[in-house]
Amino acid sequence: MLNIPSEYVDGYACAVDVDRETADNYIRHTTIGDPDLDPVLEELADLPQEDLHRFIAAGIDQRPETLCHAPKVLRDFFESINDAPPWFDDEAFRPGVRAFMNNAVSIFATFVAGTLIEGFATQISKSFFLTGRVMDKGVRRLRQNNRHQVEIFYPEGLRRENDGWKLSVRIRFVHAQIRRLLASSGEWDVDAWGTPISAANLGYAIAVFSARTLVHSTALGGRYSPDERAGYCAIWRYTGYLMGIPETILYTTEAEGRHMFRIGFLCEPDPTDESVVMTNALINSAPLVAGISKPAERKALVMDLIYPISRALVGSELADQLRFPPHTMLKARRTLFLYRLDTRLKRWLPGLFKKNESTMETIFKASLYDPAGLTYNLPDHVNAERSSPW
């Protein structure tokens, strides 16, 4: 018998008509978090935060002279993740790196207008809403997301010693800590919503980050060879593995990722008020990430470009559920067409356009690089405003 959280009952009933096996697997993972890391942080709940952060940093940065003083359960955890799984293939990542470098602008635009919208249309929005992390710090969140992408798609960025690996494992720790804080906060209804930041939500998210991003970025003018598509999805798959997503809910191919998205979207409840807040906050933060601060320019970019493109990508039904401005689909598709044409003209006829900063310079400016370097602090309160800095 499946333990179906009450908010998922109606969606599950629709999904089983399409693919019962995948729907059953998705629902099964709504009550699973990170089976390996969650018990570790629970056991270390009484460890002073300063010590916990120091030991996590030592484990991620491979400083055995400090890690040797950590509790055994944490040392054992790091020992278990030091080696890549048998299916890890760095050579297979190379076309994916090339895909990202050649299409980075359309990929980043896709994340704002499509990928994150479909991600936050799910139950995972409750977790972020209750912490306040995105609502109050939307610009920082988008820049963190950009930084993570830059690092995982950097050549060999997912090797053990490099920042793509480190940032992915950092995200794993943050998710596990927030999961623990939400579960004990009294604000989370497990019977209705399942586990906070569940394995199902993350398996769905990684499919959206990969397979759906390829769909949306192609609509925005991106171009990919078959090898590049496979490599792009392979990079996100290994990133999901590092983030603690169980392999039982982790896609293996682009086709599986697309199917995971379809079934997961059917299983998920209709977008809630939290989804509305999260998606609209992210869209309105995008101009600030791009360095546009003047109110009139920000409003024009959001209303005349991002919202119409987003509607064209995710469809009018979802856009209306998320209470996007009521653009017609004709206007949305026309805006998308003009954006795609502009992207392709700049690629085909670069001499006709002013040469400003390079694509990668633009991306680095839109990414978060703290002067102090990577930090591995974790939240110590469920509400971001009441938590110590992390």
Secondary structure, DSSP 4 states (H G I P E B T S, - for coil): -----GGGHHHHHHHHHHHHHHHHHHHHGGG---TTTHHHHHHTTTS-HHHHHHHHHHHHTT-HHHHTTS-HHHHHHHHHHSSPPTT--HHHHHHHHHHHHHHHHHHHHHIIIIIHHHHHTSTHHHHHHHHTHHHH-HHHHHHHHHHHHHHHTSTTTTSTTSHHHHHHHHHHHHHHHHHHHHHTSS---HHHH-STT-HHHHHHHHHIIIIIHHHHHHHTT----HHHHHHHHHHHHHHHHHTT--GGG--SSHHHHHHHHHHHHHHSPPP-HHHHHHHHHHHHHHHHHTT---HHHHHHHIIIIIHHHHHHHH-HHHHHHTT-----HHHHHHHHHHHHHHHHHHHH-GGGS---S-HHHHHHHTS---TT-------SSSSGGGSPP-
